[in-house]
Structure formats: structure tokens, C-alpha cells
Amino acid sequence: MSLTADPPACTIKSSNNNEYRITPVFGFIDPSGTKDINITRTAGAPKEDKLVIHFANAPADATDAQAAFAAVTPAGTVTIPMSATA
């Protein structure tokens, strides 16, 4: 994804919403290229899961990341495998 004057927006999805809590689910990526997120795993059996991050350039005047992301076509994805152990 090439960074333009429009702020990149992202949404994060989990393959296991019963045991993972992710905040924020939607957000804008800082021009420096970073975005802090919190991932919490609740009690559950060990298993393999993944996070999928979809990103797109949002309109320049966007203030709501969820609404902005709904209005654009994702430019790409990043998949992050996760493994919980006992």
C-alpha cells in the first residue's frame, strides 16, 4: 500500500472471537506507520488462531475509522498466526 495524503484505515479480525478481545477493531494508522492495539486472550483450550488486518486509504476528511473503512475497497491484508499453549 502506498501512503498518500489520505490516512490509512484498518480493521482487525480474529479467527476466534470467543477467546480473543481486540481493541480497537477499527482505526487510522499514524503517518509514522504504527498503530497500537491491545490483544487479550481469555481462558480456553490451546489452539492455533490468526489475526487478519485489512487496510485501505481512507478519505482525507474521515474522522470515523469504521465508517471510512466501510466506504472504501481494502488495498491489502496482513495475516498474523497466533498460537496459545497450555
Secondary structure, DSSP 8 states (H G I E B T S, - for coil): ----SS-EEEEEEES-TTTEEEE-SEEE--TTS----EEEE-S----EEEEEEEEEE--TT---HHHHHHTS---EEEEEEEE---
